[in-house]
Amino acid sequence: ANISPVYLISDEVYKYIVHDPSVSHVHLASLRAIQDVTLTVSSAGKTFSATGWQIGWIVGPRHLLKHAHRILPYLQFCAATPIQTALVSALDAADLPYRGHDSYYDWLRIEYARKRNILFNALNEANLPTLPASGGFFLLADMQMYTNYIPPHYFESEDNAPSVSADWAFCRWIARDFGIIAIPASPFFDAAKPAADDPGLSQRLVRFAFCKSDDVLKDAASRLRRLHSTLTTVV
């Protein structure tokens, strides 16, 4: 039978932000069986906290990269030359000792693990049970404890659609009343395929980011304590 070739585009922008010592990142292109059909995409935005640069790179076999080069002239966006030069310098410097660590990447992993722990503790102290995270800079927390405390008008849709789910209502509430920004996680799930062991989980999870300064994380912990105080308030 004639089978069309399969190609893999592997988005590995978080490859340097694996902060659990028991876990390591595996490059899909390191697997011999798929090396010749894999393009690996990475980004300076996540690795160097430079999201505004909007620049990254692709690694792969020559026969695949040539197709990427062909479409580049048709893209409307291109990173400025000074930013490209700066990224080359950053990649070279990142392998050198940095702030008492063997490399910038080692420091980055330890720093994110520390910040993760700050936010993890603050969320759990606020009765927002948090899922463990081994990489990246987001935490998913279960807001079920607060469902009955969310003011009813936050469940109302703003575009004449049916009422919003609890995760959306919770995020609207804490943003407007407490100055805490989180993202509802339900859009990341397939509503038609709920988790077998906990069907309602997808509408209870909200996502918080800890890629912030220590002062911001400290302020977030204070605001979460104020949020937590609502659990003792009769609504």
TIMARRO-304226 format. One record per residue (C-alpha): residue number from 1; residue in three letters; x, y, z. Coordinates in steps of 0.1 Angstrom, whole numbers, plus 2048, in hexadecimal, padded with zeros to 3 digits. Example, Ala and Ser with C-alpha at 12.3 -4.5 7.8 and 13.67 -1.06 7.14 Angstrom:
BEGIN
[1, 'ALA', [87B, 7D3, 84E]]
[2, 'SER', [889, 7F5, 847]]
This chain:
BEGIN
[1, 'ALA', [800, 800, 800]]
[2, 'ASN', [80B, 824, 7F9]]
[3, 'ILE', [80F, 836, 81A]]
[4, 'SER', [814, 85C, 81B]]
[5, 'PRO', [833, 866, 82F]]
[6, 'VAL', [82E, 873, 852]]
[7, 'TYR', [841, 891, 85F]]
[8, 'LEU', [845, 89D, 883]]
[9, 'ILE', [847, 8C1, 88E]]
[10, 'SER', [852, 8C0, 8B2]]
[11, 'ASP', [84C, 8E0, 8C6]]
[12, 'GLU', [867, 8DF, 8E1]]
[13, 'VAL', [867, 903, 8EE]]
[14, 'TYR', [867, 8F7, 912]]
[15, 'LYS', [884, 8DF, 90E]]
[16, 'TYR', [89B, 8F3, 925]]
[17, 'ILE', [880, 8F8, 940]]
[18, 'VAL', [87E, 8D5, 94E]]
[19, 'HIS', [882, 8DC, 973]]
[20, 'ASP', [87B, 8BA, 983]]
[21, 'PRO', [89C, 8A9, 989]]
[22, 'SER', [88C, 887, 983]]
[23, 'VAL', [880, 891, 961]]
[24, 'SER', [894, 898, 941]]
[25, 'HIS', [889, 8A5, 91F]]
[26, 'VAL', [88B, 88D, 902]]
[27, 'HIS', [890, 89C, 8E0]]
[28, 'LEU', [87A, 889, 8C8]]
[29, 'ALA', [894, 88D, 8AD]]
[30, 'SER', [8AC, 879, 8C3]]
[31, 'LEU', [897, 85A, 8BC]]
[32, 'ARG', [8A8, 84A, 89E]]
[33, 'ALA', [888, 83D, 88E]]
[34, 'ILE', [87A, 860, 889]]
[35, 'GLN', [899, 875, 885]]
[36, 'ASP', [895, 879, 85F]]
[37, 'VAL', [871, 885, 862]]
[38, 'THR', [873, 89D, 87F]]
[39, 'LEU', [876, 8C3, 881]]
[40, 'THR', [87D, 8D0, 8A4]]
[41, 'VAL', [870, 8F3, 8AB]]
[42, 'SER', [87D, 908, 8C8]]
[43, 'SER', [87B, 92C, 8D3]]
[44, 'ALA', [88E, 947, 8E5]]
[45, 'GLY', [86F, 955, 8F4]]
[46, 'LYS', [86B, 939, 90E]]
[47, 'THR', [890, 931, 914]]
[48, 'PHE', [89D, 955, 918]]
[49, 'SER', [87D, 966, 924]]
[50, 'ALA', [87C, 97A, 904]]
[51, 'THR', [859, 974, 8F6]]
[52, 'GLY', [858, 995, 8E5]]
[53, 'TRP', [875, 98B, 8CF]]
[54, 'GLN', [85F, 972, 8BC]]
[55, 'ILE', [87D, 95E, 8B0]]
[56, 'GLY', [886, 93A, 8B0]]
[57, 'TRP', [897, 91E, 89C]]
[58, 'ILE', [890, 8FD, 88B]]
[59, 'VAL', [8A8, 8DF, 88C]]
[60, 'GLY', [8A4, 8C2, 874]]
[61, 'PRO', [8B1, 8AF, 857]]
[62, 'ARG', [8BC, 8C2, 838]]
[63, 'HIS', [8A1, 8B3, 822]]
[64, 'LEU', [886, 8C1, 839]]
[65, 'LEU', [896, 8E2, 841]]
[66, 'LYS', [898, 8EC, 81D]]
[67, 'HIS', [872, 8ED, 81B]]
[68, 'ALA', [871, 904, 83A]]
[69, 'HIS', [88A, 91B, 828]]
[70, 'ARG', [875, 91C, 809]]
[71, 'ILE', [857, 92A, 81C]]
[72, 'LEU', [86A, 944, 830]]
[73, 'PRO', [869, 95F, 814]]
[74, 'TYR', [843, 95D, 815]]
[75, 'LEU', [83F, 964, 83A]]
[76, 'GLN', [834, 987, 843]]
[77, 'PHE', [848, 987, 864]]
[78, 'CYS', [86D, 986, 868]]
[79, 'ALA', [882, 98B, 887]]
[80, 'ALA', [899, 9AA, 884]]
[81, 'THR', [8BE, 9A2, 87D]]
[82, 'PRO', [8CA, 9B0, 89E]]
[83, 'ILE', [8B3, 998, 8B1]]
[84, 'GLN', [8C0, 97B, 89C]]
[85, 'THR', [8E3, 985, 8A5]]
[86, 'ALA', [8DA, 988, 8CA]]
[87, 'LEU', [8CB, 966, 8CA]]
[88, 'VAL', [8EB, 956, 8BC]]
[89, 'SER', [8FE, 967, 8D8]]
[90, 'ALA', [8E5, 95C, 8F2]]
[91, 'LEU', [8E7, 938, 8E7]]
[92, 'ASP', [90D, 938, 8E9]]
[93, 'ALA', [90D, 949, 90B]]
[94, 'ALA', [8F3, 931, 919]]
[95, 'ASP', [90B, 914, 919]]
[96, 'LEU', [924, 927, 92F]]
[97, 'PRO', [924, 928, 956]]
[98, 'TYR', [908, 93F, 962]]
[99, 'ARG', [902, 94D, 985]]
[100, 'GLY', [914, 931, 997]]
[101, 'HIS', [906, 915, 980]]
[102, 'ASP', [916, 901, 964]]
[103, 'SER', [900, 912, 94A]]
[104, 'TYR', [8E3, 92A, 946]]
[105, 'TYR', [8CC, 90D, 940]]
[106, 'ASP', [8D5, 8FD, 961]]
[107, 'TRP', [8CE, 91E, 973]]
[108, 'LEU', [8AD, 921, 960]]
[109, 'ARG', [8A1, 8FF, 96B]]
[110, 'ILE', [8A9, 906, 990]]
[111, 'GLU', [89A, 929, 98F]]
[112, 'TYR', [87A, 91D, 980]]
[113, 'ALA', [878, 901, 999]]
[114, 'ARG', [87B, 91A, 9B5]]
[115, 'LYS', [860, 931, 9A6]]
[116, 'ARG', [849, 913, 9A0]]
[117, 'ASN', [84C, 90A, 9C5]]
[118, 'ILE', [842, 92D, 9D0]]
[119, 'LEU', [823, 92E, 9BB]]
[120, 'PHE', [81B, 909, 9C2]]
[121, 'ASN', [81B, 90F, 9E7]]
[122, 'ALA', [807, 92F, 9E4]]
[123, 'LEU', [7EC, 91E, 9CF]]
[124, 'ASN', [7E9, 900, 9E6]]
[125, 'GLU', [7E7, 917, A05]]
[126, 'ALA', [7CA, 928, 9F4]]
[127, 'ASN', [7B7, 907, 9F0]]
[128, 'LEU', [7BF, 905, 9CB]]
[129, 'PRO', [7CE, 8E1, 9C9]]
[130, 'THR', [7E9, 8E2, 9AF]]
[131, 'LEU', [7F5, 8C7, 997]]
[132, 'PRO', [81A, 8BF, 998]]
[133, 'ALA', [82F, 8CF, 97C]]
[134, 'SER', [850, 8C1, 96F]]
[135, 'GLY', [856, 8DB, 954]]
[136, 'GLY', [84A, 8FC, 944]]
[137, 'PHE', [83F, 919, 959]]
[138, 'PHE', [81A, 912, 95F]]
[139, 'LEU', [806, 902, 97B]]
[140, 'LEU', [7E3, 8F4, 978]]
[141, 'ALA', [7CE, 8F8, 997]]
[142, 'ASP', [7AB, 8EA, 9A0]]
[143, 'MET', [793, 906, 9A9]]
[144, 'GLN', [776, 8EF, 9B3]]
[145, 'MET', [777, 8FC, 9D7]]
[146, 'TYR', [76D, 91F, 9CB]]
[147, 'THR', [751, 916, 9B3]]
[148, 'ASN', [735, 91F, 9CB]]
[149, 'TYR', [746, 940, 9D5]]
[150, 'ILE', [748, 94E, 9B2]]
[151, 'PRO', [72F, 96B, 9AE]]
[152, 'PRO', [714, 95F, 996]]
[153, 'HIS', [719, 97B, 97D]]
[154, 'TYR', [73B, 96D, 974]]
[155, 'PHE', [72A, 94E, 965]]
[156, 'GLU', [716, 964, 94D]]
[157, 'SER', [722, 965, 929]]
[158, 'GLU', [72A, 986, 919]]
[159, 'ASP', [720, 97C, 8F6]]
[160, 'ASN', [6FD, 96D, 8FB]]
[161, 'ALA', [70C, 94A, 8FC]]
[162, 'PRO', [704, 930, 917]]
[163, 'SER', [713, 937, 93A]]
[164, 'VAL', [738, 932, 93D]]
[165, 'SER', [748, 914, 94F]]
[166, 'ALA', [755, 917, 972]]
[167, 'ASP', [77A, 91B, 968]]
[168, 'TRP', [771, 939, 952]]
[169, 'ALA', [75C, 948, 96D]]
[170, 'PHE', [777, 943, 987]]
[171, 'CYS', [791, 954, 971]]
[172, 'ARG', [77B, 971, 96A]]
[173, 'TRP', [773, 975, 98F]]
[174, 'ILE', [797, 974, 99C]]
[175, 'ALA', [7A3, 98B, 980]]
[176, 'ARG', [789, 9A6, 987]]
[177, 'ASP', [786, 9A4, 9AC]]
[178, 'PHE', [7A9, 999, 9B7]]
[179, 'GLY', [7C0, 9A3, 99B]]
[180, 'ILE', [7CB, 97F, 995]]
[181, 'ILE', [7CE, 973, 972]]
[182, 'ALA', [7CA, 94F, 969]]
[183, 'ILE', [7BF, 93C, 94A]]
[184, 'PRO', [7A1, 924, 949]]
[185, 'ALA', [7AE, 901, 93E]]
[186, 'SER', [78E, 8F3, 92F]]
[187, 'PRO', [797, 8FF, 90B]]
[188, 'PHE', [7B5, 8E7, 90D]]
[189, 'PHE', [79E, 8C9, 911]]
[190, 'ASP', [787, 8B7, 8FA]]
[191, 'ALA', [764, 8BC, 909]]
[192, 'ALA', [758, 89D, 8F6]]
[193, 'LYS', [772, 887, 908]]
[194, 'PRO', [771, 88F, 92E]]
[195, 'ALA', [78A, 87E, 945]]
[196, 'ALA', [77B, 85C, 94E]]
[197, 'ASP', [786, 85E, 973]]
[198, 'ASP', [77B, 883, 977]]
[199, 'PRO', [763, 88F, 95C]]
[200, 'GLY', [761, 8B3, 96A]]
[201, 'LEU', [786, 8B8, 96E]]
[202, 'SER', [78B, 8CC, 94E]]
[203, 'GLN', [773, 8E7, 959]]
[204, 'ARG', [783, 8EB, 97B]]
[205, 'LEU', [7A8, 8F0, 972]]
[206, 'VAL', [7B7, 913, 96D]]
[207, 'ARG', [7DA, 91B, 963]]
[208, 'PHE', [7F2, 932, 975]]
[209, 'ALA', [815, 93D, 969]]
[210, 'PHE', [834, 940, 97F]]
[211, 'CYS', [84C, 950, 966]]
[212, 'LYS', [84B, 970, 97B]]
[213, 'SER', [861, 984, 991]]
[214, 'ASP', [863, 97A, 9B6]]
[215, 'ASP', [851, 99B, 9BF]]
[216, 'VAL', [834, 992, 9A8]]
[217, 'LEU', [832, 96F, 9B6]]
[218, 'LYS', [832, 97C, 9D9]]
[219, 'ASP', [816, 994, 9D0]]
[220, 'ALA', [803, 978, 9C0]]
[221, 'ALA', [805, 964, 9E0]]
[222, 'SER', [7F7, 981, 9F3]]
[223, 'ARG', [7DA, 984, 9DB]]
[224, 'LEU', [7D3, 95F, 9DD]]
[225, 'ARG', [7D1, 961, A03]]
[226, 'ARG', [7B7, 97C, 9FE]]
[227, 'LEU', [7A4, 966, 9E6]]
[228, 'HIS', [7A6, 949, 9FF]]
[229, 'SER', [796, 95F, A19]]
[230, 'THR', [775, 95E, A05]]
[231, 'LEU', [772, 939, A0E]]
[232, 'THR', [769, 944, A31]]
[233, 'THR', [750, 95E, A26]]
[234, 'VAL', [72B, 955, A24]]
[235, 'VAL', [71E, 95D, A02]]
